[in-house]
Amino acid sequence: MPLLLSIDTSTRGCSVALHQNSQLLTSYDLLAEKSSSGMLTTLIQNAVEHAGFVLSDVDAIAVAKGPGSYTGLRIAVSTAKGLCFALEKPLLAVNTLEALTLQISGFFDEDTLFCPMLDARRMEVYCAVFDYYLNYIEPTQAKIMDGESFAELLRRQKIVFFGDGAAKCQPLMEAYGNAFFLPVEVHPSAKTVGQLAVGLFEKRQFEDVETFEPYYLKEFMTTVPKKTRLV
C-alpha cells in the first residue's frame, strides 16, 4: 500500500495531500494569493505528521506538472525534486488539467465532455478536452479563444467548461446550447493529483528527478525595464 505525498501550486493557491493506496488520509488547500512559496513546506510537514507518519515513510512524491502559473509550477516542482533527492524517493508527475477534471467528472453523465481552463491572460487559456474517462479529445494547449473555439464539438455534444479561465470565455459560447459553465470556480487540488498518481505508481511511471521540468506549455515572457537618462 504505497504512501504518496502530492503537491499542487499550479495557480494562485497551495495544495498538499497524502494518500495511502487510493485512500485520502490528509489534505490542505490554501487559496490565498502567493501562498505557495511561504506555506508549502509547512503544509507538507503538517499533512504527514497529522496522518501519523514522518517524511521518510513516503514512498513517492507526486506533483502537478502544469500547465499553470510559471512561478507556482517552479515552486512545486523544485520542492518535489528536493524532497525526492533528500529522501531518495521517486517522482510522479500529473497533468494539472487532468487532475482538475477528475474533481467534477463524476457529477455528470458518461456522454459529457469536459474542458478545464486556466487563465493565461487576455483571451488566452490553457485548456484541453476530456471525455468522462479522462481520455483526451483535444490535447493540452494554450488557446486564444474566439466565437468558433470548440464550435465543431459543441454542435454535437455537451461540454462543461470550468476553471479560473472559463468565466471570461462564457460570452463567446453562450449561443451554443451544448456549452455549460459551472456556476462555481474549481481550483486545482493535490487531492486529485494524488488519485491519479496512484495509477502511475502502480505502473512504475516515474520521472527522471534530475532532468524533469514543469510543463509550461509556452515560454515565460519577461520585459526589460527602460533605461532612465540622467540629466
JOBEL-V814076 format. One record per residue. N is the residue number from 1. RES is the residue in one letter. PHI is phi in degrees with one decimal (none if undefined). BURIAL is b if it has 16 or more other ideal C-beta (glycine too) atoms within 10 Angstrom, else e. Layout:
N_RES_PHI_BURIAL / N_RES_PHI_BURIAL
This chain:
1_M_none_e / 2_P_-65.8_e / 3_L_-104.4_b / 4_L_-115.2_b / 5_L_-101.0_b / 6_S_-117.8_b / 7_I_-132.7_b / 8_D_-143.6_b / 9_T_-130.3_b / 10_S_-65.5_b / 11_T_-121.1_b / 12_R_-76.2_b / 13_G_-94.7_b / 14_C_-142.1_b / 15_S_-140.1_b / 16_V_-136.5_b / 17_A_-145.8_b / 18_L_-127.1_b / 19_H_-118.2_b / 20_Q_-116.9_b / 21_N_58.0_e / 22_S_-106.3_e / 23_Q_-94.0_e / 24_L_-75.8_b / 25_L_-96.2_b / 26_T_-146.0_b / 27_S_-156.5_b / 28_Y_-136.8_b / 29_D_-132.1_b / 30_L_-114.5_b / 31_L_-108.4_e / 32_A_-68.0_e / 33_E_-59.7_e / 34_K_57.4_e / 35_S_-81.5_b / 36_S_-65.8_b / 37_S_-69.3_e / 38_G_-88.1_e / 39_M_-113.9_b / 40_L_-59.0_b / 41_T_-64.5_e / 42_T_-65.0_e / 43_L_-64.3_b / 44_I_-60.9_b / 45_Q_-62.0_e / 46_N_-63.6_e / 47_A_-61.3_b / 48_V_-70.1_b / 49_E_-66.6_e / 50_H_-68.1_e / 51_A_-89.5_b / 52_G_87.4_e / 53_F_-121.8_b / 54_V_-118.6_e / 55_L_-57.3_e / 56_S_-67.6_e / 57_D_-75.5_e / 58_V_-66.3_b / 59_D_-89.5_e / 60_A_-162.5_b / 61_I_-111.5_b / 62_A_-112.0_b / 63_V_-135.5_b / 64_A_-75.0_b / 65_K_-85.9_b / 66_G_117.1_b / 67_P_-72.4_b / 68_G_158.5_b / 69_S_-66.4_b / 70_Y_-57.1_b / 71_T_-65.8_e / 72_G_-60.4_b / 73_L_-65.2_b / 74_R_-61.5_b / 75_I_-64.1_b / 76_A_-63.4_b / 77_V_-67.7_b / 78_S_-62.7_e / 79_T_-65.3_b / 80_A_-62.1_b / 81_K_-65.9_b / 82_G_-61.1_e / 83_L_-65.3_b / 84_C_-62.3_b / 85_F_-65.6_e / 86_A_-67.2_e / 87_L_-96.4_b / 88_E_57.5_e / 89_K_-116.7_b / 90_P_-75.5_b / 91_L_-111.6_b / 92_L_-117.6_b / 93_A_-127.2_b / 94_V_-122.8_b / 95_N_-64.8_b / 96_T_-58.5_b / 97_L_-69.1_b / 98_E_-67.1_b / 99_A_-65.9_b / 100_L_-64.5_b / 101_T_-65.8_b / 102_L_-60.7_b / 103_Q_-63.7_b / 104_I_-119.5_b / 105_S_-59.1_b / 106_G_-68.8_e / 107_F_-90.5_e / 108_F_-124.6_e / 109_D_-80.6_e / 110_E_-72.9_e / 111_D_-88.5_e / 112_T_-80.8_b / 113_L_-103.7_b / 114_F_-129.8_b / 115_C_-126.6_b / 116_P_-71.6_b / 117_M_-131.9_b / 118_L_-112.0_b / 119_D_-63.4_b / 120_A_-121.2_b / 121_R_79.3_e / 122_R_48.3_e / 123_M_-101.0_e / 124_E_-104.7_e / 125_V_-136.0_b / 126_Y_-89.0_b / 127_C_-152.8_b / 128_A_-158.2_b / 129_V_-124.8_b / 130_F_-120.7_b / 131_D_-90.1_b / 132_Y_-58.8_e / 133_Y_-96.3_e / 134_L_67.8_e / 135_N_-80.0_e / 136_Y_-75.9_e / 137_I_-97.1_e / 138_E_-131.1_e / 139_P_-72.3_e / 140_T_-63.0_b / 141_Q_-156.6_e / 142_A_-96.5_e / 143_K_-124.7_b / 144_I_-86.2_e / 145_M_-83.6_b / 146_D_-148.4_e / 147_G_-65.5_e / 148_E_-97.1_e / 149_S_-60.9_b / 150_F_64.4_b / 151_A_-59.7_e / 152_E_-63.3_e / 153_L_-67.4_b / 154_L_-67.1_b / 155_R_-70.8_e / 156_R_-110.7_e / 157_Q_-150.3_e / 158_K_-73.5_b / 159_I_-124.3_b / 160_V_-96.0_b / 161_F_-104.1_b / 162_F_-161.3_b / 163_G_104.2_b / 164_D_-73.8_b / 165_G_-102.8_b / 166_A_-76.7_b / 167_A_-59.1_e / 168_K_-71.8_e / 169_C_-92.0_b / 170_Q_-59.3_e / 171_P_-60.0_e / 172_L_-74.5_b / 173_M_-123.3_b / 174_E_-63.6_e / 175_A_-71.5_e / 176_Y_-88.6_b / 177_G_-65.1_e / 178_N_-88.7_b / 179_A_-89.5_b / 180_F_-122.2_b / 181_F_-110.3_b / 182_L_-64.2_e / 183_P_-75.6_e / 184_V_-123.1_e / 185_E_-84.8_e / 186_V_-103.1_b / 187_H_-107.8_b / 188_P_-57.1_b / 189_S_-143.4_b / 190_A_-67.3_b / 191_K_-60.5_b / 192_T_-81.1_b / 193_V_-59.9_b / 194_G_-65.3_b / 195_Q_-59.7_b / 196_L_-71.7_b / 197_A_-67.3_b / 198_V_-57.9_b / 199_G_-64.5_e / 200_L_-64.8_b / 201_F_-63.2_b / 202_E_-62.5_e / 203_K_-89.8_e / 204_R_59.9_e / 205_Q_-89.5_e / 206_F_-90.1_b / 207_E_-91.4_b / 208_D_-77.7_e / 209_V_-60.4_b / 210_E_-68.6_e / 211_T_-100.7_e / 212_F_-62.7_b / 213_E_-130.6_e / 214_P_-61.3_b / 215_Y_-90.5_b / 216_Y_-71.9_b / 217_L_77.2_b / 218_K_-146.3_e / 219_E_-68.4_e / 220_F_-73.9_e / 221_M_-102.2_e / 222_T_-124.8_e / 223_T_-116.3_e / 224_V_-97.0_e / 225_P_-61.6_e / 226_K_-70.3_e / 227_K_-73.9_e / 228_T_-96.9_e / 229_R_-79.0_e / 230_L_-91.5_e / 231_V_-95.2_e
